[in-house]
Amino acid sequence: MEEKRMVGPSCPLIVLFGSSIVQLSYFLYGWGATLTTSYACKDRYKKIQPSLVILYFDGNDSQDPDFPNSSHVPLHEYVENKRKLVHRIKGLSDKTRLIMLSSSAVNEELILKTYGDGMHLPVEGSKILFDKIKDVIKKANWEPTLDWDKMPTEYADIGTAMHLEMMIKETEDTTIGITDSDSQDLKPQ
């Protein structure tokens, strides 16, 4: 008899896959850390495939090809790479959900406010992104749901509201950026 693997709210496995934007999402209570805290202390003993994969690329790929040390990827190659990634992720399970994020420079005035160095998220940008991800998850008609507010928590006194309050209080007006691209040292600006 084949073991049935459950995907869903009893033990979600979330994968954040991307560039330095994803890496930095765990610094100073960023959106990745906040998302992780939202799902912390849930039932962790079931074997599952990922319930949700958040794919976040584009910042480096869309750089000006003439910019020094550019990581630009030609559009046709970029589209093919994304197609392969999506195909691979969707092939994990018929219950694996995918949220694709990308950088966008639509509003030049807000770019430095939401992307502190023009590429990486400061606290305000991280909170905006977390809120958008939270809204997508809450509004999605996924069965089973991945809305953490509807999932049982092992330790109910430790939760997202407390984490968000700490994030806002302790890191207000603080940004993080890569100040030395060769060594990847991170320093508050």
Backbone bond lengths (Angstrom), bond angles and torsions (degrees), N, CA, C in turn:
res aa  C-N    CA-C-N  psi(-1)  N-CA   C-N-CA  omega(-1)  CA-C   N-CA-C  phi
1 M - - - 1.452 - - 1.524 108.82 -
2 E 1.302 115.41 127.54 1.468 121.23 -178.82 1.529 110.37 -75.12
3 E 1.344 114.97 134.33 1.468 119.36 178.13 1.522 108.82 -71.18
4 K 1.314 116.48 131.00 1.455 121.49 178.68 1.521 108.42 -87.30
5 R 1.322 116.70 126.52 1.456 121.12 -179.37 1.512 108.47 -99.43
6 M 1.310 115.70 125.72 1.458 120.64 -177.82 1.516 110.84 -91.16
7 V 1.313 115.55 135.66 1.455 121.75 172.12 1.510 106.26 -116.80
8 G 1.294 117.93 129.62 1.445 118.46 177.97 1.502 113.71 152.96
9 P 1.312 114.85 -160.91 1.453 120.29 -167.06 1.513 115.87 -69.71
10 S 1.336 119.87 -15.19 1.456 117.70 -178.38 1.519 111.79 -70.79
11 C 1.307 118.29 -22.70 1.459 120.24 179.73 1.526 109.96 -165.20
12 P 1.316 118.52 72.32 1.456 118.97 -176.27 1.523 112.49 -70.76
13 L 1.301 115.69 140.90 1.453 122.54 172.80 1.519 105.62 -112.60
14 I 1.323 116.65 116.79 1.454 122.41 -177.44 1.519 107.64 -107.43
15 V 1.308 117.36 133.34 1.457 122.29 177.75 1.516 108.24 -114.74
16 L 1.331 116.76 124.42 1.461 122.25 172.54 1.517 105.54 -105.14
17 F 1.317 116.84 118.23 1.457 121.03 -173.48 1.512 108.55 -129.88
18 G 1.299 117.88 120.62 1.453 119.62 -178.95 1.508 112.20 178.81
19 S 1.306 115.00 -152.96 1.457 122.32 -174.77 1.522 110.64 -97.15
20 S 1.324 116.56 -153.71 1.466 120.98 -178.70 1.524 112.20 -62.35
21 I 1.327 118.46 -22.41 1.464 120.64 176.57 1.526 109.63 -62.19
22 V 1.325 117.24 -40.71 1.461 121.07 176.98 1.526 109.77 -70.45
23 Q 1.323 117.75 -42.93 1.464 120.96 178.77 1.525 110.52 -56.61
24 L 1.315 117.24 -46.90 1.458 121.70 -177.43 1.527 112.88 -74.79
25 S 1.337 117.60 -9.86 1.465 119.77 179.96 1.529 112.40 -67.20
26 Y 1.328 116.83 -10.71 1.462 120.71 178.25 1.521 113.11 -100.31
27 F 1.313 118.68 0.75 1.455 122.26 177.96 1.521 110.45 -91.37
28 L 1.317 117.15 145.05 1.469 124.18 175.20 1.526 113.07 44.36
29 Y 1.310 116.49 51.15 1.463 121.54 177.30 1.526 112.21 57.72
30 G 1.303 117.66 41.76 1.461 122.03 179.21 1.519 111.84 -68.88
31 W 1.320 115.72 -179.40 1.458 120.91 -174.48 1.529 112.10 -62.94
32 G 1.325 119.13 -34.32 1.465 121.05 177.99 1.518 111.75 -66.03
33 A 1.337 115.70 -43.60 1.466 120.27 177.89 1.522 110.75 -64.77
34 T 1.323 117.00 -40.77 1.461 120.81 179.64 1.526 110.62 -65.74
35 L 1.323 116.97 -41.49 1.463 121.06 177.83 1.528 110.30 -63.33
36 T 1.331 117.20 -43.83 1.461 121.33 178.21 1.522 111.07 -59.80
37 T 1.332 116.76 -44.03 1.462 121.31 179.09 1.527 111.06 -62.11
38 S 1.323 116.92 -35.56 1.465 120.68 -179.89 1.523 111.75 -60.45
39 Y 1.333 116.89 -33.78 1.457 121.38 -178.18 1.527 113.04 -99.80
40 A 1.328 118.22 -1.20 1.463 121.44 -177.99 1.523 110.81 -64.63
41 C 1.296 115.38 151.27 1.476 123.69 174.76 1.522 113.05 67.45
42 K 1.306 118.21 21.11 1.459 120.45 172.28 1.533 107.21 -86.83
43 D 1.303 117.63 169.66 1.464 121.96 179.27 1.525 108.86 -54.31
44 R 1.331 117.66 121.07 1.462 120.16 -172.70 1.526 113.33 -118.23
45 Y 1.316 118.24 24.27 1.447 119.21 -174.53 1.528 114.32 -113.39
46 K 1.285 118.96 7.12 1.457 121.89 -179.69 1.534 109.75 -97.14
47 K 1.338 116.31 145.31 1.463 120.68 176.01 1.523 108.01 -86.09
48 I 1.318 116.02 128.61 1.465 119.62 -177.28 1.517 111.61 -146.89
49 Q 1.302 115.62 165.53 1.452 123.90 165.70 1.523 106.14 -91.75
50 P 1.339 118.21 166.68 1.470 118.54 179.50 1.523 111.65 -57.38
51 S 1.310 116.00 134.43 1.457 121.53 175.07 1.515 110.05 -81.13
52 L 1.321 115.28 -33.96 1.459 121.27 -176.68 1.516 109.33 -146.06
53 V 1.313 116.08 134.61 1.463 122.23 172.08 1.519 106.45 -119.73
54 I 1.323 115.89 126.95 1.460 121.29 175.12 1.520 106.47 -105.88
55 L 1.310 116.14 116.25 1.458 123.21 -176.41 1.521 108.33 -105.79
56 Y 1.323 116.93 118.09 1.470 121.05 -175.53 1.523 109.69 -132.37
57 F 1.305 115.91 98.06 1.459 123.36 175.10 1.517 107.91 -129.50
58 D 1.277 118.44 -179.92 1.465 127.03 167.52 1.516 114.28 123.37
59 G 1.316 118.85 -35.11 1.458 120.25 -175.02 1.517 112.89 -54.40
60 N 1.310 116.99 -51.49 1.460 120.68 -179.93 1.525 111.45 -74.50
61 D 1.328 116.16 -39.45 1.463 120.65 -176.77 1.521 112.85 -61.51
62 S 1.330 116.73 -33.15 1.466 120.67 -174.54 1.524 113.40 -93.70
63 Q 1.331 117.54 8.86 1.465 120.05 178.90 1.525 110.94 -62.46
64 D 1.318 114.82 155.91 1.463 121.65 174.64 1.528 108.21 -60.59
65 P 1.344 118.27 123.63 1.467 120.05 -177.62 1.532 112.87 -62.33
66 D 1.329 117.71 -21.05 1.459 121.03 -179.97 1.525 112.70 -89.22
67 F 1.331 117.35 -4.64 1.463 121.44 179.49 1.529 108.32 -72.43
68 P 1.348 118.39 138.99 1.478 120.23 179.95 1.531 111.51 -56.48
69 N 1.316 116.32 136.46 1.474 123.79 -179.89 1.527 112.89 58.90
70 S 1.309 116.80 29.87 1.459 121.70 -179.00 1.526 111.25 -64.17
71 S 1.326 115.34 142.98 1.467 122.23 174.99 1.524 110.33 -104.27
72 H 1.316 116.51 21.97 1.467 123.07 -176.87 1.530 111.24 -51.54
73 V 1.325 114.99 139.10 1.461 122.21 175.04 1.523 106.73 -120.59
74 P 1.340 118.53 128.47 1.470 120.08 177.89 1.533 110.75 -56.39
75 L 1.329 115.92 146.27 1.462 121.62 -173.65 1.528 112.94 -54.17
76 H 1.329 118.48 -46.82 1.473 120.08 -177.93 1.536 111.13 -62.29
77 E 1.324 117.40 -37.54 1.466 121.57 178.24 1.534 110.43 -70.14
78 Y 1.320 115.70 -40.88 1.462 121.44 178.46 1.533 110.51 -60.15
79 V 1.327 116.77 -48.11 1.468 121.62 -179.59 1.528 110.20 -60.93
80 E 1.321 117.36 -43.79 1.464 120.88 179.92 1.533 111.13 -65.33
81 N 1.329 117.40 -40.96 1.467 120.70 178.01 1.527 110.94 -62.36
82 K 1.324 116.97 -44.30 1.477 120.74 178.64 1.525 110.41 -63.32
83 R 1.323 116.58 -42.68 1.465 120.56 179.41 1.524 110.52 -58.72
84 K 1.325 117.16 -44.75 1.464 121.24 179.87 1.529 111.39 -64.47
85 L 1.330 116.85 -42.52 1.468 120.36 178.75 1.527 111.19 -62.07
86 V 1.322 116.41 -46.73 1.469 120.80 -179.61 1.527 110.15 -62.19
87 H 1.320 117.31 -44.64 1.465 121.59 179.28 1.535 110.33 -59.18
88 R 1.314 116.19 -44.60 1.471 121.01 -179.83 1.535 111.13 -64.05
89 I 1.319 116.46 -46.08 1.469 120.84 -178.89 1.525 110.76 -64.61
90 K 1.329 117.37 -46.42 1.465 120.71 -179.13 1.528 111.40 -66.19
91 G 1.326 117.75 -22.37 1.455 121.55 178.30 1.522 113.92 -78.78
92 L 1.328 117.86 -7.84 1.465 120.84 -179.68 1.521 111.79 -65.47
93 S 1.331 116.35 -40.81 1.461 121.74 -176.61 1.521 107.79 -169.03
94 D 1.323 116.96 150.51 1.465 118.57 176.36 1.521 111.34 -72.29
95 K 1.328 117.66 -8.21 1.464 122.04 178.10 1.528 112.70 -105.17
96 T 1.327 118.08 -0.01 1.465 120.14 178.35 1.518 108.84 -76.24
97 R 1.330 115.66 124.12 1.462 121.18 179.83 1.520 108.52 -97.89
98 L 1.319 116.30 154.94 1.460 121.75 -177.09 1.522 109.49 -132.23
99 I 1.316 116.11 128.37 1.463 121.99 170.44 1.521 105.95 -116.07
100 M 1.320 116.23 122.52 1.463 121.06 179.08 1.523 109.04 -104.47
101 L 1.320 115.55 127.13 1.456 122.19 179.01 1.516 108.80 -116.02
102 S 1.324 116.14 152.62 1.461 119.85 175.21 1.518 109.45 -150.52
103 S 1.306 115.08 157.12 1.464 121.12 176.79 1.517 108.60 -77.36
104 S 1.313 115.59 144.61 1.454 119.41 179.39 1.519 109.48 -144.09
105 A 1.301 117.02 130.53 1.469 122.01 -179.57 1.519 109.90 -105.22
106 V 1.323 117.07 52.72 1.455 121.43 -177.40 1.522 111.66 -73.81
107 N 1.329 117.67 -43.46 1.457 121.98 -177.88 1.521 108.59 -112.49
108 E 1.328 116.26 100.22 1.462 121.29 -175.73 1.527 112.70 -59.36
109 E 1.343 118.89 -33.35 1.463 121.53 -179.09 1.526 111.75 -68.10
110 L 1.327 116.82 -33.13 1.462 120.01 -178.18 1.524 113.32 -88.75
111 I 1.327 117.79 -11.36 1.463 119.66 -172.89 1.526 112.01 -60.18
112 L 1.334 118.28 -43.29 1.464 119.85 -179.64 1.521 111.98 -75.58
113 K 1.324 116.93 -22.89 1.465 120.24 177.42 1.530 110.53 -75.20
114 T 1.326 116.63 -40.88 1.459 120.30 -177.77 1.522 113.01 -95.38
115 Y 1.321 117.67 -23.73 1.466 122.98 173.94 1.524 106.11 -123.92
116 G 1.330 117.07 88.27 1.460 123.78 -171.64 1.511 115.69 -40.94
117 D 1.316 118.45 -47.98 1.454 121.32 -179.18 1.527 110.97 -104.14
118 G 1.316 116.55 14.74 1.454 121.03 -177.58 1.519 112.75 90.34
119 M 1.344 117.90 -9.36 1.462 121.97 -176.95 1.533 111.78 -134.45
120 H 1.333 117.67 -42.03 1.465 122.17 -173.41 1.524 110.94 -106.43
121 L 1.322 115.54 149.09 1.463 121.36 -173.11 1.526 113.11 -83.23
122 P 1.349 117.47 125.58 1.463 119.58 168.61 1.529 108.11 -80.18
123 V 1.315 117.75 -174.73 1.467 121.72 -176.06 1.527 111.90 -56.44
124 E 1.321 118.20 -46.98 1.467 120.44 -177.87 1.527 111.40 -62.93
125 G 1.323 117.25 -44.64 1.461 120.60 178.12 1.513 111.87 -63.81
126 S 1.333 116.42 -38.26 1.456 121.19 178.44 1.525 110.99 -64.51
127 K 1.322 116.94 -40.88 1.470 120.73 178.60 1.530 110.35 -65.47
128 I 1.332 117.04 -41.91 1.467 120.80 177.86 1.524 109.92 -59.55
129 L 1.338 117.03 -47.12 1.457 120.83 -179.02 1.529 110.91 -64.05
130 F 1.327 117.55 -44.64 1.461 120.52 177.78 1.526 110.58 -57.32
131 D 1.338 117.07 -46.24 1.469 120.92 179.99 1.523 111.29 -61.23
132 K 1.338 117.77 -38.52 1.474 120.97 178.69 1.527 110.85 -66.59
133 I 1.348 116.58 -43.86 1.466 120.13 178.03 1.527 109.74 -61.99
134 K 1.319 116.42 -44.47 1.467 121.96 178.79 1.532 110.44 -58.18
135 D 1.339 117.37 -44.23 1.468 121.51 179.06 1.524 111.61 -62.75
136 V 1.334 117.25 -43.28 1.466 120.82 179.31 1.524 109.82 -60.99
137 I 1.329 116.63 -45.72 1.463 120.74 -179.04 1.527 110.82 -64.10
138 K 1.328 117.56 -42.26 1.469 121.21 -179.65 1.533 111.71 -65.99
139 K 1.342 117.07 -38.20 1.468 121.23 -176.10 1.524 113.02 -83.70
140 A 1.326 117.20 -19.28 1.466 120.31 -177.21 1.525 110.05 -64.98
141 N 1.295 115.58 141.40 1.459 121.49 179.36 1.532 109.02 -94.96
142 W 1.329 116.24 54.55 1.458 122.01 -177.24 1.515 110.71 -89.12
143 E 1.325 115.62 136.59 1.462 122.20 174.39 1.510 107.61 -118.93
144 P 1.299 117.40 122.22 1.453 127.40 -9.30 1.526 111.00 -71.08
145 T 1.315 115.42 160.06 1.458 121.00 -177.57 1.528 111.41 -68.86
146 L 1.314 116.21 152.58 1.464 121.80 172.47 1.525 110.81 -111.91
147 D 1.317 116.82 14.10 1.465 121.41 177.45 1.528 107.93 -71.70
148 W 1.342 116.59 108.20 1.467 119.94 -174.40 1.519 113.52 -63.77
149 D 1.334 117.91 -21.20 1.462 119.68 176.32 1.528 111.84 -69.01
150 K 1.328 117.20 -18.69 1.462 121.81 180.00 1.529 111.78 -100.87
151 M 1.334 116.74 2.99 1.462 121.31 -178.14 1.527 110.03 -101.86
152 P 1.336 117.51 143.79 1.465 119.25 177.68 1.527 110.65 -67.72
153 T 1.317 116.21 143.25 1.456 122.35 -179.89 1.518 109.47 -114.52
154 E 1.337 116.85 135.48 1.464 120.45 178.76 1.523 111.47 -66.72
155 Y 1.314 117.04 -42.71 1.463 121.82 -178.21 1.519 107.94 -121.01
156 A 1.313 116.32 88.42 1.464 121.90 -171.61 1.515 113.83 -64.57
157 D 1.330 118.32 -20.66 1.463 119.93 -178.28 1.528 112.89 -80.87
158 I 1.321 118.29 -5.75 1.462 121.78 177.84 1.519 106.21 -115.10
159 G 1.326 118.13 114.45 1.453 118.04 -175.46 1.505 114.68 -150.15
160 T 1.320 114.35 -177.00 1.450 122.43 -176.58 1.514 112.55 -63.43
161 A 1.328 117.72 -40.42 1.464 119.67 -177.79 1.522 110.45 -58.62
162 M 1.336 116.50 -43.48 1.453 120.03 178.62 1.527 110.11 -64.57
163 H 1.327 116.99 -41.86 1.461 121.30 -179.57 1.525 110.87 -63.91
164 L 1.320 117.72 -44.57 1.461 120.60 179.44 1.519 111.13 -64.40
165 E 1.333 116.91 -39.80 1.462 120.60 178.05 1.529 110.25 -61.98
166 M 1.335 116.87 -43.88 1.469 120.67 177.85 1.521 110.53 -63.68
167 M 1.335 116.93 -41.82 1.455 121.44 -178.61 1.518 110.81 -59.56
168 I 1.318 116.56 -46.10 1.461 120.66 -178.01 1.519 110.54 -68.56
169 K 1.327 117.36 -44.49 1.464 121.83 -176.67 1.528 112.25 -67.95
170 E 1.321 117.80 -47.66 1.454 121.81 -172.05 1.519 114.36 -81.96
171 T 1.315 118.06 -21.35 1.459 118.72 -173.27 1.521 113.49 -121.35
172 E 1.316 117.49 15.29 1.455 120.96 -178.77 1.527 110.24 -56.83
173 D 1.306 115.80 133.96 1.463 123.55 179.26 1.524 114.03 63.82
174 T 1.320 118.79 16.36 1.458 121.44 177.17 1.521 108.03 -104.72
175 T 1.310 116.39 136.95 1.458 120.09 175.59 1.515 108.57 -125.73
176 I 1.295 114.28 158.69 1.461 120.22 175.49 1.510 106.82 -124.66
177 G 1.304 115.65 140.73 1.449 120.06 176.07 1.506 109.20 -150.20
178 I 1.273 116.42 160.95 1.453 119.77 174.75 1.514 106.56 -82.05
179 T 1.330 115.84 117.12 1.458 120.33 -176.33 1.517 112.19 -97.41
180 D 1.313 118.39 -18.06 1.454 122.56 178.49 1.521 106.61 -137.73
181 S 1.322 116.67 98.23 1.463 120.04 -172.25 1.524 112.66 -65.32
182 D 1.326 118.19 -22.43 1.464 119.40 178.64 1.522 112.13 -74.53
183 S 1.316 117.79 -44.46 1.464 120.72 -176.43 1.520 112.41 -95.32
184 Q 1.339 117.51 -11.43 1.458 122.97 -179.26 1.526 111.86 60.21
185 D 1.345 117.43 27.34 1.465 120.55 175.71 1.514 108.73 -67.92
186 L 1.301 116.79 138.66 1.455 121.67 178.89 1.512 108.63 -109.50
187 K 1.314 116.34 128.87 1.456 121.38 179.77 1.516 108.64 -135.75
188 P 1.357 118.19 139.74 1.467 119.01 174.00 1.517 109.54 -61.36
189 Q 1.317 116.66 140.68 1.465 120.20 179.84 1.494 110.32 -97.35
